[in-house]
Amino acid sequence: MAGQMQAIKRRIKSIESTKKITRAMELVASSKLSKTRNQLNDMKPYYTQVKDTCAQILSSAGNDIDSPYLVLNDIVITSTLGLCGGYNSNIFKQVEASVNDAKKIIAIGNKGLNQFKKHFKGEVDGTYVDLNTTLDFRSVVRLVASLLEGYKKKEIKSIHIVYTEYVNDLTFVPRDVTLLPLKAEDLVSDKKFHKDTLFEPSPESVLGSLIPMYLQAVIYGYLIESVTAENASRRTSMKNATDNANELTDELLLKYNQARQSAITSEVSEIVAGANAQ
């Protein structure tokens, strides 16, 4: 009985130590979530406006535009750290379902880099693997420049990005978005555009200057959105882990008290039996 009580006490101590870690990670994730959510709120109007402008040009000009951007590489955003629920597994499922025919994957996040090196048959580029932790816009500019250079040389057929859409603190949806070739129907917008809009010197020139800005803004926006979803998912996971640790601790305390009561009852019974024998 004493051995059982000691085992329960050791287990309670171990769970309490784990609970301190999960609670600390929950607080860290909450702090990061607040920061990235503010960044997302600041960034989203900008890349949404750039997207709407591209849609306006395509909608206004119809089929009269001759641009190299209207003629399969993939960017996949995962996490660098674990313990974030189904965040990474959902992204991997999305990749398998929609872009498994890619010739090359640019992995952002160590989890994705390791996964694709093991299971992806094409080329895996880890140049920008730390971009989800640094959130360096200059690196995004370099990434877009290299993608556009390959696209103009027709070394790249199309460009997709797989990211996690942040809906709210409990809902995150993996998305696959085609960045290039650019099509009007892909730039869904609630705004209605006037057909008589004029673009100077020409729609082609405006679009040619706007596309790099569009890709930089959208990729950076989706990157921030993915990191926001990752932090929200990690906070939820750590909160659930902490709650489960509390429940398990309560159950073990109950078992410990039952074992302790049983031991006391047994000792009292032995004392009474010894007294009666005398």
N, C-alpha and C positions, 0 to 999 in steps of 0.2 A: 504493500500500500504506500509506504514511504517513497519507494522508487517511482511509483506512478505519479505521486505528487511532485517530485523533483523534475520529472520529465515534462509535466504540464507547465511548471514554473519556467523551465528553460525555453519552452515553446512560446510562452507569453512574452518573455523577454526578447526573443528573436523577432516576433511580430511587432512589438513596440519599436524596435530599432528600424525595421522596414517601414513602419508607418511614418516615422520621422523623415525618412528619405522621400517617400511619396508625397508627403505634405509639403516638404521643401520644394520638390519639383513642380508641384501644383502651383505654388506661389510664384516661382520663376516663370512658368508658362503663362500665368495670368498677367505678369508684368510685361512680358514680351508680346502677348496678345494685344494688350492695350496700346502698345507702341505701334505695332504693325497695322492695327485696325485704323489708327489715326493716319498712318501713311497711305493706306488704301483709300480712305475717304478723301484725302487730298489729291491723290493721283487719278482716281477713277473719272472725275469730270474731264480731265485733260485728254486721256486716251479715248474716252467716249466721244469727245468733240472731234478729234482727229479722224476717228472711224466714221463719224457722221459726214464729215467733209468729203472723205473718199467716196462714200456712198452717194453723196450729192453729185459729185463729178460723174460717176458712172451712170447714175440715174438720168442726169441731164443730157449727157452725150450719147447714150445708147451704145450702138455698135460702131460709132465713128472714131473711136480712139484706137490708135496704133501704138501700143506700149509693150515692152518686153515683159512687163509684170502681168500681162493678161494672156499669156501663152499657156525623188521622195527622200527629202530628209526630214528627220523628226527631232524635236526638242522635248525632252521629258523631264518634268520637275518632280523630284521626290525629296525625302528628308535626309539630313546627314546623321541625325540621332534617331534612336528608336523610341520605344515606349510611347507611341502616339496612336494607339488603337489600330483601326483598319486603314489608316491614311495611305500607307505605302502599298498594301495588298490591293486596294481598290484601284490605284494607279496602274499597277502591273496587270490587273485584269483588263483595264481599259486599253492598254498597249496591245495586249494579246488579241483583243477583239477588233481593234480598228486599224492599227498601224504595224502589224507584224510583217508586212512585206517591204518595210523600209530597208534601204541599202546602208544607211548610217544613222546612228542615234547619238545625239549630243546630250549626255546625262548631266543634270544638275542635281547634286545631292549624292552622298556616298552610298546610300542604300540602293539607289537606282543603278549607279555605276557597277557595284558588285553584282547585282542581280543580272544585268544585261551582259556582263562579261561571261557569266556562267551559262546563260540560256539564249542569248541572241546570236544569230549566225553571222550577221553583218558586222560592219565596223562600229566600234563604240568609242566616242570621243569624250575624254574626261578633262579637257582643257578648262572648262567652266564649272567644274564640279562643286567649287566652294561659293558659287554665286548666290546660293540661297542663304548663306550666312553673312556674306559681306554686303550684299545688296548694292554692289558698286555699279552705278549707271555707266561709267566709262567702259566697264567690261561688256555691258550690254551693247554699247555703241560699236565696240570691236567685233562682237559676235554678229551683229547685223551687217556690218561691212563685209565680213568674210562670207556670210550667207548670200548677200546680194551679188558679190563678185562671182561666186560659183553659179548662181542662178542666171546671170547675164551670159556667162560662157556656156550655158546649157549643160553644165556638169551636174546641176541639181534640177530635178524634174518638178518637184513640189516640196513645200515646207509645211509641216504640221507642228503644233505644240500641244502637248498633253499636260494639263495642269489640274488643280483642284479648285473648284469654284466655292467661295465662302458665301453661304446663304445666311447662316446665323451661327451662334456658338455651339449648336448641336447638329447642324446639318451641313455636310460638305459633299459636293458632287464632282466626280472626275469628268473632265471635258476633253474632247479632241477637237481642236480648231485648226482649219486650214488657213495658213497665213499667206501663202502664194501657191498657185496663181490666184490673183485677186478677182473676185466675182461680185457683182452687185448684190446677188441674192444671199451671199455669205455675210454681207454687212447689214444685218437686220437692224432697222431703226424705226422708232415710232413716229419720227418726224416726216412730214410731207414736204417734198422739195418742189420748187417752181421750175418748170421746164425752161424758162427763158433766162436762167442764170448764166452770166458770161464769165469766162475764166481767161485771164490774160497772162502771158501772150497766147496760150492755147491750153486746152484741157490736158494734153499730153505733157506739156512742160510743168504745169502745176502738179499733176499726178506724179511725174518723175521726181520732183522735189519733195513731195508729200509722203511718198511711200517709205523712204528711210525713216522719217519722223514717225510715221504710223507704226512701223515694225518695232522701233525702239520703245515707243510709248506702250504698245500693246504687250510686248514681251516683258517689259519691266513691271507693268500693271499686273499681268498674270503671275509674275514671280512673287510680288508682294501679296497678292491674293492667296497664292499657295502657301506661303509662309504663315499668313494669318490663319488659314484653315489648319495648318500643322500645329500651331501653338494652341488653338482652340481644342483640337482633337487630343493633344497631349494633356491639356489641363483637365478635360473630361475624364480621360483614362486614369490620371493620377488621383482625381477626386474619387472615382469609383474604387480604385485600389485602397485608398485611405478608408473609405466607408466599409469595404469588405474586411479590412484589418480590424476595424472597431468591432464589427459583428463577430468576427472569429475570436477576438480577445474576450468579449462578453461570454461566448460559449465556453471557452476554456476556463474562465474564472468560475463559471457555474460548475463545471466538472471538477475543478480544483476544490471548491467549497464542499461539493458532495463527497469527494474523496476524503477531505479533512474531517467532515462530520462523521463519515463512516469509520475513520480511524479512531476518533474520539469515542464513539459509541462502542467500538471493539475493546478499547482500553478500559472503559468503565465496566463493561461486561466481565472482563478478566479480573478486575479488582473485586467486583461483587462476588464473583465465583470463588476467588481465593479467600475472601472473608467468610463466606458461608462454609467453606471446607474446614476452616478452623473451628 
